[in-house]
Amino acid sequence: ERRIQQALQDGNYSAEFRIVLPDGAIRWVAAHGQCIRNPQGTPIALTGVDVDITDRKQTQQALQREQVFNQAVLDSVPGLLYLYDEHGHLVRWNRQHEQITGCTAGELLGKDIRDWFRDDDESLARVSAWLKRVFQDGFADTEAQLQTRNGAKYFYFTGVRLDIDAQRYLAGIGIDVTARWRLEEQ
């Protein structure tokens, strides 16, 4: 009804809504049309097309459920989970990434992976070689000292190359191994 009133004022309408059929089945409809006016400008008719979009809506709802599930799985990983583009910029991460590094989502988006290791030449060299191996061989792992806002921590990093839509990415996890490194140092 709101869309019809808007069409009477603006001249066009577009809406998606559910309808209940006589047998009780629920369908989704996309309605698009326009208001026809007489020479004096008074609305005389609404014309348009209604299209059954139930399949599309059900697919969208299933996709939303999958996205919620996938995000829950990502956030449950007890360590860093990351996706970097081929230039080394962070594209996706889990909540642990924010908690461990002390960075906000805004600070993480697009962050260069090498920035985490700038204060440690040995770790930076390991990570640079690791990145190269991941993109050349498809998989690699390494250990390095990650610089966080709460201090440096040693991590074991895995990486696998993903090729998606002609773009290359590095996906992997980082597990805190600081306790083991400290024991080895002692």
C-alpha positions in Angstrom: 0.0 0.0 0.0 2.9 2.3 0.8 4.4 1.6 -2.6 1.1 2.3 -4.4 0.8 5.6 -2.6 4.4 6.4 -3.6 3.6 5.4 -7.2 0.6 7.8 -7.2 2.9 10.6 -6.1 6.2 9.8 -7.9 4.9 8.0 -11.0 6.8 4.7 -10.6 6.8 1.8 -8.2 9.0 -1.1 -7.4 8.5 -3.5 -4.5 9.1 -7.1 -3.3 6.5 -8.7 -1.1 5.1 -12.1 0.0 1.8 -13.4 -1.1 -0.2 -16.3 0.3 -1.9 -18.4 -2.3 -5.4 -20.0 -1.7 -3.7 -23.3 -1.0 -1.6 -21.6 1.8 1.7 -21.6 -0.2 3.8 -18.5 0.3 5.4 -17.0 -2.8 7.6 -13.9 -3.2 6.7 -11.4 -5.9 8.6 -8.5 -7.4 6.3 -5.8 -8.7 7.4 -3.0 -11.1 5.2 -0.4 -12.8 4.1 3.1 -13.3 1.2 5.4 -12.7 -0.8 6.5 -15.8 -2.3 10.0 -15.5 -5.0 11.9 -17.5 -4.1 15.3 -19.1 -5.1 17.0 -15.9 -2.5 15.0 -13.9 -5.0 12.8 -12.0 -4.0 9.2 -11.6 -6.2 6.9 -13.6 -4.4 3.6 -13.6 -1.4 1.7 -12.4 0.3 -0.6 -14.9 3.1 -3.0 -14.3 4.4 -6.5 -14.1 4.6 -8.9 -11.2 7.3 -11.6 -11.3 7.5 -14.6 -9.1 10.9 -14.4 -7.4 10.4 -17.2 -4.8 13.3 -19.3 -6.0 15.7 -16.3 -5.9 14.5 -15.3 -2.4 15.0 -18.9 -1.2 18.5 -19.0 -2.7 19.3 -15.6 -1.0 18.0 -16.9 2.3 20.1 -20.1 2.0 23.1 -18.1 1.1 22.6 -15.8 4.2 22.3 -18.9 6.4 25.6 -20.2 4.9 27.3 -16.9 5.5 26.2 -16.7 9.1 27.4 -20.3 9.6 30.8 -19.7 7.8 31.4 -16.5 9.9 30.7 -18.5 13.1 33.2 -21.2 12.0 35.8 -18.6 11.2 35.3 -16.8 14.5 35.6 -20.1 16.4 39.1 -20.8 15.1 41.4 -20.5 18.2 44.0 -18.4 16.5 44.5 -16.1 13.5 42.6 -16.9 10.4 43.4 -14.7 7.4 43.0 -14.1 3.7 45.6 -11.9 2.0 45.5 -10.8 -1.6 48.5 -11.5 -3.9 50.0 -8.1 -2.9 50.0 -9.1 0.8 47.0 -7.0 1.8 44.6 -8.4 4.4 41.1 -9.0 2.9 39.4 -11.2 5.5 40.0 -12.3 9.0 38.4 -13.8 12.1 37.6 -12.0 15.4 40.6 -13.6 17.0 42.7 -11.5 14.6 41.3 -8.3 16.1 41.7 -9.5 19.7 45.2 -10.9 19.3 46.6 -7.9 17.4 44.7 -5.3 19.2 43.6 -3.7 15.9 40.1 -2.7 14.8 38.5 -4.0 11.7 39.1 -0.6 10.0 42.8 -0.9 10.8 43.1 -4.5 9.6 41.4 -4.1 6.2 44.1 -3.8 3.6 47.0 -4.0 6.1 50.2 -5.3 4.5 51.3 -8.6 6.0 54.9 -7.4 6.2 53.9 -4.6 8.6 53.4 -7.2 11.4 57.1 -8.0 11.2 58.8 -4.7 10.4 60.6 -4.5 13.7 62.2 -7.9 13.4 64.5 -8.4 10.4 64.7 -12.2 10.9 60.9 -12.6 11.0 60.4 -10.2 8.1 62.8 -12.3 6.0 61.1 -15.6 7.0 57.6 -14.2 6.1 58.8 -12.7 2.8 60.3 -16.1 1.8 57.1 -17.8 3.1 54.9 -15.6 0.9 57.0 -16.4 -2.1 56.8 -20.1 -1.5 53.0 -20.0 -1.0 52.4 -18.3 -4.3 55.0 -20.4 -6.1 54.3 -23.8 -4.6 50.7 -23.5 -3.4 51.5 -24.2 0.3 54.1 -23.2 2.9 54.5 -22.7 6.6 56.8 -20.7 8.8 57.3 -19.4 12.3 57.9 -15.7 13.0 57.5 -13.1 15.6 54.3 -11.1 15.2 54.3 -7.5 16.4 51.0 -6.7 18.1 49.8 -3.7 20.2 50.3 -5.9 23.2 53.8 -6.9 22.4 55.5 -9.4 20.2 54.3 -13.0 20.0 55.7 -16.0 18.1 53.3 -17.7 15.7 53.3 -20.7 13.5 51.8 -19.6 10.1 50.3 -21.8 7.4 49.5 -20.6 3.9 47.7 -22.0 0.9 47.3 -20.3 -2.4 43.8 -19.8 -3.6 42.9 -18.8 -7.2 39.5 -17.2 -7.3 38.2 -15.3 -10.3 41.6 -14.9 -11.8 42.9 -13.4 -8.5 45.5 -15.1 -6.3 45.1 -15.1 -2.5 46.8 -16.6 0.5 44.6 -18.3 3.1 45.8 -19.7 6.3 45.9 -19.8 10.1 48.4 -18.5 12.7 48.8 -20.4 16.0 50.5 -18.8 19.0 53.6 -20.7 19.9 55.1 -18.1 22.2 55.2 -20.5 25.2 57.2 -23.1 23.2 59.7 -20.4 21.9 60.2 -19.1 25.5 60.9 -22.7 26.7 63.4 -23.2 23.9 65.1 -19.9 24.8 65.4 -21.0 28.4 
